[in-house]
Amino acid sequence: MLLIGALAGFATTGKTGWLVPALLLLPDVAALGYVSARAGAHPYNLTHAAPLPAVLAGIGIWQHQSLVLAIA
């Protein structure tokens, strides 16, 4: 449901389609932080949690910033 909602929200921004696969893979880049398990856990968990995109979406809507909303 989150993916469907995110894609529906992205469709309203009018941004280019290449941004979708790039942003879908971005949280997995955070796994590179696991070179050190203690330091890597925080960025990985932050990028795989729903509150960060929810806050970004709220800021994007509030500030009328379509790029921020597309990233969310």
C-alpha positions as CSV (number, residue, x, y, z in Angstrom):
1,M,0.0,0.0,0.0
2,L,2.9,2.4,0.8
3,L,4.4,1.8,-2.7
4,I,1.0,2.4,-4.4
5,G,0.5,5.6,-2.4
6,A,4.0,6.7,-3.1
7,L,3.7,6.1,-6.8
8,A,0.3,7.9,-6.9
9,G,1.9,10.8,-5.0
10,F,4.9,10.9,-7.4
11,A,2.6,11.0,-10.4
12,T,1.1,14.3,-9.2
13,T,4.5,16.0,-9.1
14,G,5.2,15.9,-12.8
15,K,8.8,14.9,-12.3
16,T,10.7,12.6,-14.8
17,G,10.3,8.8,-14.5
18,W,14.0,8.0,-14.0
19,L,13.7,9.4,-10.5
20,V,11.5,6.5,-9.4
21,P,14.0,3.6,-9.7
22,A,16.8,5.8,-8.4
23,L,14.8,6.7,-5.3
24,L,13.6,3.1,-4.8
25,L,17.2,1.9,-4.6
26,L,18.4,4.8,-2.5
27,P,17.6,3.2,0.9
28,D,19.7,0.2,-0.1
29,V,22.7,2.4,-0.5
30,A,22.4,3.0,3.2
31,A,23.5,-0.6,3.7
32,L,27.0,0.5,2.7
33,G,27.1,2.1,6.2
34,Y,27.4,-1.4,7.6
35,V,31.1,-1.3,7.1
36,S,30.9,-0.6,10.9
37,A,27.8,-2.3,12.3
38,R,27.2,0.2,15.0
39,A,27.5,3.3,12.8
40,G,25.7,1.6,9.9
41,A,22.5,0.6,11.8
42,H,21.3,4.2,12.2
43,P,21.3,5.3,8.6
44,Y,19.9,2.0,7.4
45,N,17.1,2.0,9.9
46,L,16.3,5.7,9.2
47,T,16.0,5.1,5.4
48,H,13.9,2.1,5.9
49,A,11.3,3.7,8.2
50,A,8.1,5.4,7.1
51,P,8.3,8.6,9.3
52,L,11.1,10.2,7.2
53,P,9.1,10.1,3.9
54,A,6.0,11.1,5.7
55,V,7.7,14.2,7.1
56,L,9.3,15.0,3.7
57,A,5.9,14.7,2.0
58,G,4.4,17.0,4.6
59,I,7.1,19.6,4.0
60,G,6.7,19.2,0.3
61,I,3.0,19.8,0.4
62,W,3.3,22.6,3.0
63,Q,6.0,24.5,1.1
64,H,4.6,23.6,-2.4
65,Q,7.9,22.0,-3.4
66,S,7.2,19.3,-5.9
67,L,10.8,17.9,-5.8
68,V,10.7,17.4,-2.1
69,L,7.3,15.7,-2.5
70,A,8.7,13.5,-5.3
71,I,11.7,12.5,-3.1
72,A,9.3,11.6,-0.3
